[in-house]
């Protein structure tokens, strides 16, 4: 009986091998250095050329640190990759093959390693996610990543502050599940939602004035669903408000593997620029 169970288990593991590999893979989480002004261009040109955007971005990041990169130069990079791959629509395999031909060993390895990391940690950039606010909402934001903060001790800002009137509805950017709800001294009334498509990624919504109905820990949410409302809560004991102008603090966190106990923040600004345009 035991050997039968072992065989069945082995067959199940082999059949789901791709899933197990994805759940247990471990990659380095890089700083999200893709400039916000170029993020939409990478996504658009990736769709046109069938070259995944992480490969286009990784070439520019490693080769020239995004210096003097424009939409035109990104298209030129895509053309070089297509030519080296010998295909008009090379896909990921063709892109890897072309990069192996175009660059010396050390640079090639850095490009491919960075592209793989972005594929894992920044997949939502090129996918169909929602902007946190409904079109036409009174909202403004810039790249506040890394800005200095002093409450709770000197630290750097791990997110994007999106200024909006108190009470403005906040939408979930993805289909997912609520994994944390309640008061946080820094974030006030906050929510953390794990991405349903990429469970290594979670989204953090802070400084809410209140939650939407039926938002509970463990609840499933849909992309575009209202999950809460802009506020000015936080920076003090439970219930503190009014310490700053109303805004949504939007954060993104990524684990090196799905089951990793730790997570790292990445800059959400480029993602917001793409999702707002879409």
MOHUPE-V418706 format. One record per residue. N is the residue number from 1. BURIAL is 1 if it has 9 or more other C-alpha atoms within 8 Angstrom, else 0. D_LAST is the distance of its C-alpha to the last C-alpha in Angstrom with 1 decimal. Layout:
BEGIN
n->[N | N]
burial->[BURIAL | BURIAL]
d_last->[D_LAST | D_LAST]
END
This chain:
BEGIN
n->[1 | 2 | 3 | 4 | 5 | 6 | 7 | 8 | 9 | 10 | 11 | 12 | 13 | 14 | 15 | 16 | 17 | 18 | 19 | 20 | 21 | 22 | 23 | 24 | 25 | 26 | 27 | 28 | 29 | 30 | 31 | 32 | 33 | 34 | 35 | 36 | 37 | 38 | 39 | 40 | 41 | 42 | 43 | 44 | 45 | 46 | 47 | 48 | 49 | 50 | 51 | 52 | 53 | 54 | 55 | 56 | 57 | 58 | 59 | 60 | 61 | 62 | 63 | 64 | 65 | 66 | 67 | 68 | 69 | 70 | 71 | 72 | 73 | 74 | 75 | 76 | 77 | 78 | 79 | 80 | 81 | 82 | 83 | 84 | 85 | 86 | 87 | 88 | 89 | 90 | 91 | 92 | 93 | 94 | 95 | 96 | 97 | 98 | 99 | 100 | 101 | 102 | 103 | 104 | 105 | 106 | 107 | 108 | 109 | 110 | 111 | 112 | 113 | 114 | 115 | 116 | 117 | 118 | 119 | 120 | 121 | 122 | 123 | 124 | 125 | 126 | 127 | 128 | 129 | 130 | 131 | 132 | 133 | 134 | 135 | 136 | 137 | 138 | 139 | 140 | 141 | 142 | 143 | 144 | 145 | 146 | 147 | 148 | 149 | 150 | 151 | 152 | 153 | 154 | 155 | 156 | 157 | 158 | 159 | 160 | 161 | 162 | 163 | 164 | 165 | 166 | 167 | 168 | 169 | 170 | 171 | 172 | 173 | 174 | 175 | 176 | 177 | 178 | 179 | 180 | 181 | 182 | 183 | 184 | 185 | 186 | 187 | 188 | 189 | 190 | 191 | 192 | 193 | 194 | 195 | 196 | 197 | 198 | 199 | 200 | 201 | 202 | 203 | 204 | 205 | 206 | 207 | 208 | 209 | 210 | 211 | 212 | 213 | 214 | 215 | 216 | 217 | 218 | 219 | 220 | 221 | 222 | 223 | 224 | 225 | 226 | 227 | 228 | 229 | 230 | 231 | 232 | 233 | 234 | 235 | 236 | 237 | 238 | 239 | 240 | 241 | 242 | 243 | 244 | 245 | 246 | 247 | 248 | 249 | 250 | 251 | 252 | 253 | 254 | 255 | 256 | 257 | 258 | 259 | 260 | 261 | 262 | 263 | 264 | 265 | 266 | 267 | 268 | 269 | 270 | 271 | 272 | 273 | 274 | 275 | 276 | 277 | 278]
burial->[0 | 0 | 0 | 0 | 0 | 0 | 0 | 0 | 0 | 0 | 0 | 0 | 1 | 0 | 0 | 0 | 0 | 0 | 0 | 1 | 0 | 0 | 1 | 1 | 1 | 0 | 1 | 0 | 1 | 0 | 0 | 0 | 0 | 1 | 0 | 1 | 0 | 1 | 1 | 1 | 1 | 1 | 1 | 0 | 1 | 1 | 1 | 0 | 1 | 1 | 1 | 1 | 1 | 1 | 1 | 1 | 1 | 1 | 1 | 1 | 1 | 1 | 0 | 0 | 0 | 1 | 0 | 0 | 1 | 0 | 1 | 0 | 0 | 1 | 1 | 0 | 1 | 1 | 0 | 0 | 1 | 1 | 1 | 1 | 1 | 0 | 0 | 0 | 0 | 1 | 1 | 0 | 0 | 1 | 1 | 1 | 1 | 1 | 1 | 1 | 0 | 0 | 0 | 0 | 0 | 0 | 1 | 1 | 0 | 1 | 1 | 1 | 0 | 1 | 1 | 1 | 1 | 1 | 1 | 0 | 1 | 0 | 1 | 0 | 1 | 0 | 0 | 0 | 1 | 1 | 1 | 1 | 1 | 0 | 0 | 0 | 0 | 0 | 1 | 0 | 0 | 0 | 0 | 1 | 1 | 0 | 0 | 0 | 1 | 0 | 0 | 0 | 0 | 0 | 0 | 1 | 1 | 1 | 1 | 1 | 1 | 1 | 1 | 1 | 1 | 1 | 0 | 1 | 1 | 1 | 1 | 1 | 1 | 1 | 1 | 1 | 1 | 1 | 1 | 1 | 1 | 0 | 1 | 1 | 1 | 1 | 1 | 1 | 1 | 1 | 1 | 1 | 1 | 1 | 1 | 1 | 0 | 0 | 1 | 1 | 1 | 1 | 1 | 1 | 1 | 1 | 1 | 1 | 1 | 1 | 1 | 1 | 0 | 0 | 1 | 0 | 1 | 0 | 1 | 0 | 1 | 1 | 1 | 1 | 0 | 1 | 1 | 1 | 1 | 1 | 1 | 1 | 1 | 1 | 1 | 1 | 0 | 1 | 0 | 1 | 1 | 0 | 1 | 0 | 0 | 1 | 1 | 1 | 1 | 1 | 1 | 1 | 1 | 1 | 1 | 1 | 1 | 1 | 0 | 0 | 0 | 0 | 1 | 0 | 1 | 1 | 1 | 1 | 1 | 1 | 1 | 1 | 1 | 1 | 1 | 0 | 0 | 0]
d_last->[55.6 | 54.0 | 53.5 | 51.8 | 49.3 | 48.7 | 48.0 | 45.6 | 43.8 | 43.7 | 42.3 | 39.6 | 38.6 | 38.6 | 36.5 | 33.9 | 34.3 | 30.6 | 29.7 | 32.5 | 31.5 | 28.0 | 29.3 | 32.0 | 30.4 | 30.5 | 28.6 | 28.6 | 25.7 | 24.9 | 23.8 | 20.1 | 20.8 | 17.7 | 17.2 | 14.2 | 14.2 | 14.3 | 11.9 | 9.0 | 12.0 | 13.4 | 10.6 | 10.5 | 14.3 | 14.8 | 13.4 | 15.5 | 18.6 | 18.6 | 19.4 | 17.7 | 16.0 | 18.6 | 21.3 | 19.9 | 19.4 | 22.7 | 24.6 | 23.5 | 24.2 | 27.6 | 28.7 | 27.9 | 26.2 | 23.2 | 25.8 | 25.1 | 22.0 | 19.8 | 17.3 | 20.6 | 22.4 | 19.7 | 20.1 | 23.8 | 23.6 | 21.9 | 24.7 | 27.3 | 26.2 | 26.1 | 29.5 | 31.0 | 29.8 | 31.2 | 28.2 | 25.4 | 23.1 | 24.7 | 22.5 | 23.4 | 27.1 | 27.3 | 25.4 | 27.8 | 30.7 | 29.7 | 29.3 | 32.8 | 34.2 | 32.6 | 33.4 | 36.6 | 37.1 | 36.3 | 33.1 | 32.0 | 32.6 | 30.5 | 27.5 | 27.7 | 28.3 | 25.3 | 23.1 | 24.4 | 24.0 | 20.3 | 19.9 | 21.5 | 20.4 | 16.8 | 15.5 | 12.5 | 11.0 | 10.5 | 10.0 | 8.1 | 8.5 | 8.0 | 8.3 | 12.1 | 12.4 | 11.9 | 10.4 | 13.5 | 15.1 | 17.4 | 16.2 | 16.7 | 16.6 | 17.7 | 18.7 | 21.6 | 22.1 | 25.8 | 27.0 | 30.5 | 31.3 | 34.9 | 35.0 | 36.5 | 37.5 | 36.0 | 32.7 | 29.3 | 26.0 | 24.0 | 20.6 | 18.5 | 20.0 | 17.7 | 20.1 | 20.0 | 23.0 | 25.0 | 24.1 | 20.4 | 19.0 | 17.1 | 14.9 | 15.1 | 12.1 | 13.8 | 16.7 | 19.7 | 23.1 | 24.5 | 26.8 | 27.9 | 28.4 | 30.8 | 32.1 | 31.7 | 33.7 | 31.0 | 28.0 | 29.8 | 28.4 | 25.8 | 24.0 | 23.3 | 21.2 | 21.7 | 18.9 | 20.0 | 18.7 | 19.8 | 22.7 | 23.5 | 20.5 | 20.6 | 18.7 | 20.9 | 20.6 | 23.6 | 25.6 | 24.8 | 27.2 | 27.4 | 25.9 | 24.6 | 27.3 | 27.8 | 26.1 | 28.7 | 29.2 | 28.7 | 26.6 | 23.6 | 20.3 | 17.4 | 13.7 | 12.9 | 16.7 | 18.3 | 20.4 | 22.0 | 22.3 | 22.2 | 25.7 | 28.0 | 29.8 | 31.3 | 33.5 | 36.6 | 38.3 | 36.8 | 35.8 | 35.5 | 33.2 | 33.1 | 33.4 | 30.2 | 27.7 | 25.4 | 22.1 | 20.1 | 20.8 | 18.1 | 19.4 | 18.9 | 22.1 | 22.9 | 26.3 | 28.0 | 28.8 | 27.9 | 31.4 | 31.7 | 33.1 | 31.3 | 27.7 | 26.2 | 23.6 | 20.9 | 18.8 | 15.5 | 14.4 | 12.7 | 10.6 | 9.7 | 8.8 | 6.3 | 5.0 | 5.5 | 3.8 | 0.0]
END
